[in-house]
């Protein structure tokens, strides 16, 4: 092979291997221009241009054909890059104690369409059938190409089996084969692409790390309470840590009050029952109603009556319990950032200084400077995280996942 052919082949190989990393940089907002893409990939401008053009040909990104320099900038203006808002989507779904939500989510974590559902059943096949039907209807309505499907469930999901070990708040049987059921329903509905299932808080952490409050963190701890119960997740060195079999960070069953409320797990005073929406309503002296979800009832009460003595006392009680749990996690995990979701985000907003003081006082590392505690910033972050699972094969190898001519 002559020198010119070798150079061409080398450039092609570099371009192909750079497609996935390039797409991830645009997907996560870290490469807004072709110049930044060139620098981040460590390739020539010609290779970066070819890579961007191939991703555009695949319908994944848009390259601004008329670049303009920012005011006061010097040098040649660079082509701006963005995800294609009319490109493919992932079907994402989240199941919770009060029903479910299905959505279509594009690159960049963009919510394209969403619909709630109220099907509640002790039979996971019935619920997941309704979930997939709702998502398939969205695909038909929008006419968008689907890359795959992801499901978020409020349970630890064992690997590699994909079974929900403790779907306590759904009344599903322990060990329900949710991944298998979801994949079967996806195939039966004719939805394209692979199907994935994982714990909802793990997926929330993944989404926040890529698109939200966790951006730039290396070791990120996420703790959240949704409709019922408390979950946790950890991103280590940029990767979701799920343990040897997918069961890491079951933080809801940390004991924070030995004399506290009985927990579904058989223990007493767990974070799961001491800091969730039901615990807040109970501590505030309010009787939960059937009209809307417990999470919405807790949020409405907190926002409408922040100065009510009962509400104020409930805020302080839950913050103290939550802070104790977070301090223990800080001592064990030494994260560089903590993000809080669901009702915990509302508690942080209600009295950030109290929560940070409790964590600092009870953690070894808190006294030496403190760990930033921030609210999650994404709406429907578990849904976005579920979509990330479906998008991952495309991010790994766009050509193999979607097809197309090589760069």
N, C-alpha and C positions, 0 to 999 in steps of 0.2 A: 504494500500500500504506500503511495507516495505521500510526501509531507503535507500537501494541501488536503488530501482526502483524510489523513489522520487528524488534522486540525478541525476539519468540518465534523468528523465523527466525535471528537472530544467535546466540541461545542454542543452537539446534539445530545450527548450523554449528560452533560452538565445541565442542559435545559430541562431534560426529562426529570432528572433527580431534583431539580429546583421547583418543579410545579407545585408539589404539595407544600413545602415550606413557604413558597410565595403566596399561595392561597391562604394559608393560615395567617400570614402577616396582614393581608388585606382583611380577612375575616375578623381578626381581633383588633383592627384599627391601628396596627403598628406600622403600616406602610401606606400612608396617605398619598404618596407620590412615587413615580418611577425612580426618582433619584434615591429616595429612602430605601426602596426595594433593592436597588443595586447595591447600596452600602450594606444592608442587612444580610443579603445573600452572599456577599463577597464575590460577585461575578462581574463581568464586563457589562457596559451599558447595552451592548448589542444583545448579549444573552438575556439580560433583564427585560429588554424590549420584546424579544421573541417569546419569553415566558409569559409576559403580560398579554401579548397578542393571542397566545394559545388559550389562556384562561378566558379571554374575552370570546374567542371562537366557541368555547365550550358553554357559553352562556352563563358564566359564573361571576365575572366582574365587568366593569365598564372602564375604559381608558379614555380620558378626556382628549379629544383630538385637537383642541385649541388651548394648550396650556397658557397660563398667565402667571407672571411673577407677582408675588405678594408685595405690597407697598413697602418700599425701603429695602427690598432684597437685592442682592447682586448676583451676577452670573446668569446663565441660561435658565429660563423657566422650565420646570419639569411637568410632565404629564401627570395629572391627578388620577388616582385610582379609587374605585369604590365598588362595593358589591353590586351586582345587577339586581335591581329591585323587581325585575320581571323574570328572574331566573328560577331554578328549581326550588322546591321546598321540602322540608321534612315534616312528616305527620307526628305530632307530639301529643301526649295525653297524660293527665294526672288524675289519679283516683284518690278520694279522701272520704272521710266519714259521712259527709253530707251529699255525696254524689261524685261528679267528675267534671273535667274540662278537657276538651279536645281543641287542637290548634294546628295551623300550618305556620311553620317558622322558616324563614329564609336565612341565607348567610348573614353574618353579622348579628345574629340573634334577633332579627327583625320579625315581629309578629305580623303575619299577613292576614290571618282570619282566625277567629276563635268562637267557640260555642260551649255553653255550660250544659250539663245534664244532671238529672236528679234521680237516676236509677240507683237504688240501694238494695242489695241482696246479699245473703250469706253464700250465694253461689257465684264464685268469681267468673265462671264462664258467661253467666247472664250479664254481669256488669261489663265485662270486657267486650262482649258482643255489641252492647250498646255504644261503648266507647269507639270501637272501630267503625261502626255504622255512621256515627256522627262525623268522624274524621274523613271517611270516604265520601260523605255528602259534601263536605267542604272542598275536597279535591275536585269533585264533579262540578261544583258551582264555579270554582275559580279556573278550572282547566289547566292547572299547573302540573308540571312534571314532579314526581315524588322520588326522592333518593332513598327513602327508608322510613322507619317508624321507631319511636322511642316511648317508653311508658315509665312514669314515676309512680311508685307505690309507697305508702307509709309503713314500711316494714323493712327489716334487714332482708336482703336477697342473697341467698347462699350461692357461691360459685363452686364449680361450673354449672350446677344443676339449674339455677335460675328459679329456685323455690322461695316463696315468702315464708320466712320462719316464724314471724310473730305479727301477723296482720290483726293485732288485737282490736284496733278501732274500726275495723271493717267487718268484724264477725266472720271472717273467712277462716277455714280450717288451717291450722299451723302446717306449714310445708306445702301449701297450695302451689302447683306448678305454673305460676303466673306467666313466666316467659314462654313456655310451651303453648299455653292457651292463647296468649296474645299473638304469637307468631302464626298459629293456626287460623285465628280470626283474620289476621292481615292477609294471609294467602287466599282465604276463602272470599275475601272482599275484592280481590284482584289488585291490591295496593302493591306498587313496585317497591323493590329494595328489601334489605334485611330488616329484622325486627329485634329490638333490644329492650331490656327491662332492668331497672335499678332502683335503689332507695331514693326517696324524694329529696332528702336533705343533702345526700351526696351529690345529686344532680344540681341542686340549688348552688352548692359550693362551686361546682365546676363552671356553671354559668356565670356566677359572680367573679370568679377568677379570670375568666376570658373577656367578659364584657362589662363588669360592674365594679362594685366596691373593693373587690379583691385584686384588681389589676395591679401588677407590679409587685405583689407579695410573693415571697418564695415559700414560706411556711404559714399557710392560712388556716385558721380554725373558724368554722362556721357552726353556730348553734341557733336553732330556730324552733318555734312552736307554731303549728298551723291550726287546723281545726280541733285536733286533740293530740295530746302527747308532745314530747320533745325529742328532737333528733340532733345529731351532730355529724360533722364531716371534717376531713383534714386534707389539705393539698400540700404535699411535701415536694419541695424543689420543682414546683410547677406541675406535678402530677397528682391526680386523685389517689389517696391512700385508702384502700379498702381492706387491707389485711390479707392473710393467707387464703381466706375463703369468702371474702366479701363482707365480713361481719364486724369490721373495725368501727370504733367510735359510736357504740351504743350508749351515748352519754345520758339518755333519758333515764337510765337505771343507776345513776350515781345517787347515793344517799346524801341528802342535804338537810334532812330533819328526821332523826331517828324516831322521834315520837309523832311523826306526821301522818298523813293520810295513807291508807292502804293502797298499794299499787297493783296493777293488773299482773305484774310479774311474780307476785307473791311476797314482795318486800314491802317496806313501809317508808314513807318520806322520800321517795325518789324524785328527782328533778321532773320526771314525766308527769307527776300528779301534783307537784308543788308549784309549778310555774307555767302551767298551760292555761288556756282561756277559761276552762271550768273552774280551776283553782282561783283565778282572778275574780270571777263572778261570785263565787262562794265567799271569798275573803271580803268582798265589798258588800256582802249581805243581800245580793240579788239572786232571785230565783230564775234559772235559765228558762227561756221560752222556746217553743217549737217553731216560731215563725222563720227565723233566719239562723245561719250557722253560729255556733258558739264563738268562733273567732270574730265574726261581725258584731255579735252582741257585746263582746268585750271591748272591741274597738270603739263602738258607738258610745258605750258608757264612759270610757276613758276620755273621749273627745268632747262629750256633751256635759260632763260633770267633773272636770278635773279638780275642782276645789271642794267637792263634797268630802266630808271627813271620812266616810266609809271608803270611798274610791281612793282618796289619798293614802289611807292606811293600807289598802290592798296593794297599791303601787309600791309602797315602802317594803311591805312584807315580801312580795314577789321579787323585788330587786335584791333584797338581802339574800334570799334563797338562791337566785340566779347567780349573784356575785360569788357566793360561796362555791357553787359548782364550777364557775369559770376559773376561779383561783386555783382549784385543784387541777383543772385541765392545763392551766398555764404552768404549774409546777412540773407536770409530767411531760408536756409536749413542747414547751418553750416556743410558741408561735411568734411570728413577727407582726401578726395582725389578727384581730378577732372581728368577725362580722356577725350581726344578729338579724334574724329574719322573723316574719310573722309578728305575733304579739310582743316578742322580745324587742323588736325594733321600736315598737310604740313605747315600751317601758324605758328604753334608752333615751328616746326623745323626751319623755316626761321628766326624767331626773338623771341626766348623764353624769353629773358630778358624784351623786350617791353611788351609782353602779361602779364607776371607775375607782372610787375610794374604797369600796368593799373589796374589789379585786386586788388593788394595790396593797391593802392592809393584810390580806390573807394569802398572798402569793409571794414566794421567795424572790422572784425576778421582778415583780411589780414594784417593789421598793427601790429597785436600782434604775428606775427610769420609766417603767410602765410600758404596757403593751397597748397600742392604739385599738380602741373599740369603736367600730363604725356600724352604721345601719346598712343593711343590704339596700341596693339602689334599683334593682330590676323588678318590674312587675312580672309576675308569673315566672319567677326564676327557676322553679322546678320544671316547668314546661320547656323553658329555653334549654335547660340542662338535658332534658330528655331528647330534644332535637339535636343537641351536640353529639349524643351517641350515634344518631343516624347519620350525621354529617361527617363523623370521624373517618370512615372509609374513603370518602371523597377527599378529605384533607390529606389523608395518607398517600393516595394515588389517584388524582383526578382522571387521568386517562383510562386507568383500569376500571374505575367506578362508572364513568360516564361515556367512555369511548371518544374517539376523535383522532385526527391526524397528529403525529408526533411533531414536536417543535423542531 
